[in-house]
Amino acid sequence: MDAARKEKRVLVVTSVEAERDAVWRGLQEDNRFEVIIGGVGPMSAAARTARKLAEKQYDAVVCAGICGGFVQRAGIGSIVVASEIICADLGAETAAGFASVDELGFGTAHIQVNTSWAVGLTEAVQQKGVTAICAPILTLSTVTGTAQTTEALIARVPDAAAEAMEGFGVATAAVDFGLPVMELRAVSNAIGPRDKSAWRIKEALEALERASSGLREVLS
């Protein structure tokens, strides 16, 4: 096969088994992809992603799973494809409020994705009849559970559509290995006061499975 047409090898990182299984079903066990469990939270996700990238050669990395959605932008069962991956709690508390690591001058809490892939995946998911948006996804070590924190996050990143716990960790490892990265999320609950009775994990996993099939089209 011509080197220019060499099939991409893609590492997909999820946090738990149910997410891994949903993604793998959506990919139809396509052997161009390897789907692993990276664990919960950015630290575990970064460490396990980096270990896998050190073991084998890949062309791209995807973080995938379910998430919370900001109700005005991403409803339950919809898909969010990251236009940017932002670590929303990486910084310092000050008398004037939260200061990001960017504002502190110690690095950046923003990781850019492959824009053409992100837009392409969003369109591919929409063509499957699933509501999808391309927007910033936030990574937090502590997920939001109050209206006050929700409002603070919206004020800080008005365009954000979702939050989860692993994207920035996966993306940090990918960038360290010089690889492009994407994040794909299915919304299982509204961000805000914690109400487990309103979570729709089954529906979100079904949406994640359908959306994951779009990866086969975009990352070919």
TIRO-682337 format. One record per atom (N, C-alpha, C): x, y, z. Coordinates in steps of 0.02 Angstrom, whole numbers, plus 32768, in hexadecimal, padded with zeros to 4 digits. Example, Ala and Ser with C-alpha at 12.3 -4.5 7.8 and 13.67 -1.06 7.14 Angstrom:
// residues 2
82947EE4818682677F1F818682947F5B818682827F90816282AC7FCB816582858002818A
***
This chain:
// residues 220
802A7FC48000800080008000802C803E8000801980717FD7803D80B07FD5803D80D0801A807780EC802F807D81098071804B8141807C803C81678046800D819E804C7FC6818680597FB9814680497F75812B80537F7380FA808D7FA780F980B47FAA80CB80ED7F7080D9811D7F4E80A381317F1680AB815F7F2E80C681A27F0680F381BF7F17810E82007F0B80DB82377F3680DC82697F2C80B682A67F1780E782DC7EDC80DB82F97EBF810B83277EB580EC836C7ECC810F839F7EC180FA83E57E85812084007E5380FC84197E18811A84387E1B810A84827E15813E84AB7E1A813684F47DD7814785147DBB811885397D7D8123855F7D8F811E85A97D5E812E85D47D6E812B861C7D5880E9863C7D2180CC86247D06809086437CF2805C860E7CE3802086257CD57FE885F87C987FF485CC7C62801085E97C25801B85C27C32804A85877C5A807D85927C6C80AA855B7C96808785267CC78061853E7CF1803C850F7CC8800E84E37C997FEA85017C717FBB84DB7C447FDE84A97C27801784BC7BFC803D848F7C24805784537C5F807284607C89808B84297C9D805283FA7CB0801A84177CC77FE183EF7C8E7FC683C37C527FC583DD7C197FB083B47C0E7FE1837B7C13802183897C0B805383557C40804F831F7C7C803C83337CB3803683037CAF7FF482DC7C817FCA82F07C777F8882D07CB87F6082CF7CDB7F6583087D197F3F83127D4C7F4A82DA7D4E7F8882C17D7D7F9B828D7DC47F9882A97DEF7F6F828B7E317F6482A87E627F9E829E7E4B7FD4827D7E758010827B7E74803482BE7E42802282E77E39804483277E49801583617E65803183957E6D800C83D47E4B8035840A7E1E801684307DF8803984637E0D802084A77E23804D84D27E3A803985157E14805F854B7E19804485887DFE806685C37E37808D85E37E2E80CE85E77E6280F986047E578109864D7E1D80F686687E0F810686AD7DEC814986B47DD6815786F07DAF819486FE7DDE81CC87147DD5820686F67DFC824187087E37824D86DA7E4E828C86D77E83829E86A87EC6827D86B67ED6827086F47F18825487047F1D820C86EB7EEC81E386FC7EEC819D86E57EE9819A86997EBF81C4867B7EB881C486337EFA81D786117F1D8208862B7F5C821E860E7F9181E786147F9581C8864F7FC88196865B7FBD8158862E7F808140862A7F72810486037F77811185B87F64814E85A37F6B815F855D7FB58162854A7FDD81838573802581898565804681448564803381198591805180D68592804180B08552800380B5853A7FF0809384FD801480B284C0801B80F384BF803D8114848780878103848580A380F484BF80EA80E084C280F4809884AA80BF807084AE80C38029849B80BB801E8450809080468430807F803B83EA807B807E83C5807D807A8384807A80B6835B803280C28343801B80FF834D7FD8811483377FDE8153830F7FA7816382EB7FA581A082C27F7881D582E07F4D81C1830E7F1F81F1832D7F0481D3836E7EE981FF83987ECE81EB83D97E89820B83E17E5981E383FB7E1681FC84087E0381EC84507DE9821D84747DCA821184B57D7F820D84AA7D5F81D984C27D1881CF84B57CF481B784F47CB581CB84FA7C8E81B585347C4F81DD853B7C3081D885767BF581FF85857C09823C85AE7BD9826A85B77BEB82A985D87BAD82CC85F27BB9830486147B84833286257B80836885F17B45838085E27B3D83B585B07B1E83F485CE7B35842E85B67B15846C85CA7AD2847185A57A9C847885CC7A59846D85B17A48849B85777A6384D685747A538504853E7A7584F084FC7AA784C385007ACE84B384C57ACB846A84B17AC7843D84E07ACA83F584D07A9A83CE84FC7A6583B684DE7A33839185047A468348850E7A238327853A7A3082E085497A2682B785097A56828B84FC7A54826084C17A76827F84857A8982BE848A7AAC82DE84527AF782D084567B1A82E284207B6282D6841B7B86831984197BBE831B843E7BEB8355843B7C2E833E84227C46835D83EC7C8A835183D37CB3838F83E57CEB838484067D1283BD841F7D3083E683E67D24842883E97D48845783BE7D88846C83E07D8A846284227DC48471844C7DBB844A848D7DF2843584AA7DEF841184EA7E0E843D851F7DE6844D85537DFB847F85857DF9846185CB7E30846685EF7E32845186357E18848B865F7DD8848886727DB684C2868E7DC984D286D67DEA84A386F97DFC84B0873E7E4884B187497E6E84BB87127EB684BF87177ECA8508871F7EDB851C875C7EEB8562876A7EEF856F87B47ED985AA87C97EDF85BD88107EA185E488257E8E85DB88637E5A860388817E798643889A7E5B867C88897E7586BD889F7E3C86E488BF7E4D871D88DD7E1A874788FD7DE9876188C97E008766888A7DD5877E88547DB0874688317DBC870888467D9C86CF88267DD086A088087DB8867287DF7DE5864087C17E118660878C7E52864D878E7E828663875A7E9D862487397E95862086F77EAD85E686D37EF985E486D17F1485A986C27F5C85A286BD7F7785CE86857F4E85DC86537F62860A861D7F6C865086397F3C866686627F4086A9867F7F7A86AE86B07F8B867786D07FC2867686FF8006867586DC80068664869C804486618676806C86228681804B85EB8695806E85AC86A48061857586718046858786388036855586057FF2856385E87FD1852F85D27F8E853885B57F5F850085C97F20851285D17EEC84E185E07EC484D185A27EDC84E585677EB984DC85287EE284AF84F97EC2847D84DE7EE1845284AC7EB68452846E7ED5846084367EB1846483F67EA8841D83D97E71841383B87E6383D483977E7183DD834C7E6D83A583277E7083A982DE7E2C83C282C67E2A840182B17DEA842282A27DC48400826A7DE783ED82357DC483CF81FC7DA5838C820F7DC7836682397DAB832782507D6F8334827D7D74836682AA7D3E837482D87CFF838982B37D0683B582827CCD83CB825A7CB1839182317CDE836A82147CC9833081EC7CA382FE82167CBA82F182537C9882C1827E7C5482DB82937C50831B82A37C0F833982B57BDD8330827D7BF2833E82407BC6833782067BB382EE81FA7BE382C182047BD4827A81FA7BA08262822C7BA68278826A7B768265829E7B318282828E7B2F82C082797AEF82DF82687ACC82BA822F7AF482A281FF7AD8827D81C77ABA823A81DD7ACD822282187AB081E482327A7081F1825A7A5A823082597A1C8241827B7A25824F82C57A63825A82DC7A71826883227A8282B383297A6482D483597A73831A83657ABB8320837C7AE1834D835C7B288354836C7B3D839C83657B6D83B0838F7B8983F3838E7BD483EE83957BF8841B83747C418420837D7C4E845D83A87C68845283E37C71848984147CA5847484487CBE84A5846F7CEE849384A37CD2846284D67CFC843284E97CEB8403851F7D1A841085597CFE841785957D26842485D17D3B83E385F27D7783E3860E7D8E83AC86397D9383C786807D7683A286AF7D7B83B386F67D8A8375871F7DB1837D87537DBE834587817D83833A87AF7D5D836F87BC7D20836A87E47CE6838187B97CB8835387AA7C818367877D7C52839687A27C2F83BE877B7C0483F387967BC583D587B67BB183F187EF7B7783D888127B4B840E88307B58844D881E7B2F848488377B2184B688007AEC84DC88097ADB851187D97B10854787D97B2C855588147B5F858A881A7B9D857987F07BB5853B87F67BF0852887CF7BDF852787847BA3851087737B8F8510872D7B92855687107B77858587347B7785CB871D7BBE85E687167BE985D387447C2E85EB87427C5285D087057C46859086F47C65857286BA7C4C859286797C0B859E86767BEF85BE863A7C0C860486317C14862886697C31866B86647C798668864D7C9D863486637CE4862E86527CEE8617860A7CC485E785F47CCA85CC85AF7C8485CB85917C6C860485777C27860885607C1485D885287C4485C585007C36859984C77C37854F84D87C4B853D85157C5184F785277C0D84D585247C0D8495850E7BCF847085087BCC843585387C05841E85527C0683E1857B7C4083E285AB7C3C83B585DD7C7483AA860A7C7C835F86167CBA834B861F7CCA830686307D0B830786587D2A82CD86637D6382CA86927DA482B386737DA582A086337DE1828186197E0182A385DC7DDC82CC85B87DF382E585777E37830785797E41833485A87E80835985AA7EBB832A85BA7EAF82F885E37EE482C885F17EF882A085B47EC7828785907ED4826285527EF7828F85207EDE82CC85197EFA82FB84E87F41830F84FA7F51831685397F948327854E7FC682F185397FB382B285427FDE827B852D7FE6827B84E17FAF828684BD7FB3828684747FE182BD845B7FDA82F98475800483318461804D83228470805A830384A9809F82F384BC80C082C3848A8096829A846980B0826C843680A8828883F0809482C783EB808F82E883AA805582CF837F801F82B883A07FE6829B837B7FA882C8837E7F8182CA83497F4282EF834B7F1082CC83797EE282F483957EB482D983C67E6E82F383B97E3C82CB83CC7DF682DE83CA7DD482C7840A7D9A82E584197D7182CE84517D2982C984397D0B829084487CC6828184357C9E826E84727C678291847E7C3F828584BB7BF5828184AB7BD2825584D07B89825184CD7B6E826885117B3C8293850F7B2282B2854C7AF2828485707B02827685B07AD7824A85D97AAF8271860D7AC482AF861B7AA382D5864F7AB1831F86467A85834886637A8F839086627AC183A486987AED83D286877B1D83ED86B87AF7841A86E87B02841087297AE08438875C7AD5840F879B7AA3842187C37A9683FB88007A9283B087F27AB38389881B7ABB8341880F7A79831D881C7A5D82FF87E67A1E82DB87EA7A24829B87C37A3A826587E37A46822687C07A07820887A179CD821A87BC798F81FF87A07982821A875A79A28251874979998270870779CE825A86D479FF823386EB7A33821D86BD7A1681EA868B7A2F81EC864E7A1A81BE861A7A57819D85FB7A77817386237AB58155860E7AAB812485D47A7680FD85D77A6980CD85A17A6080F1855E7A388127855F7A2D814D85217A6D816C85087A97818485377AD681A385237B05817085047B07813585207B33810185057B1C80EB84BF7ADA80EA84B57AC080DA84737AD4811084407AD0814F84567AE4818684297B2F8183841C7B568171844F7B9F816B84477BAF813584157B8C80FD84187B9780C783E87B8980DE83A07B52810083967B41811883537B74814B833B7B89817883677BB881AC83537BFD819083447C10815C83697C53813F83607C5C8123831A7C26810E82FB7C2C80F482B67C45812A82877C39816982987C5181A0826F7C9D81A5826E7CBD818B82A17D06818C82A27D23816482697D01812F82557D198105821E7D1A812C81DD7CEC815A81D67CE7818281997D1A81BB81987D2381DB81D17D4E821781D47D98820481D87DA881D182007DEE81BE82097E00818481DD7DF8818C819C7E068156816D7E4781648148
***
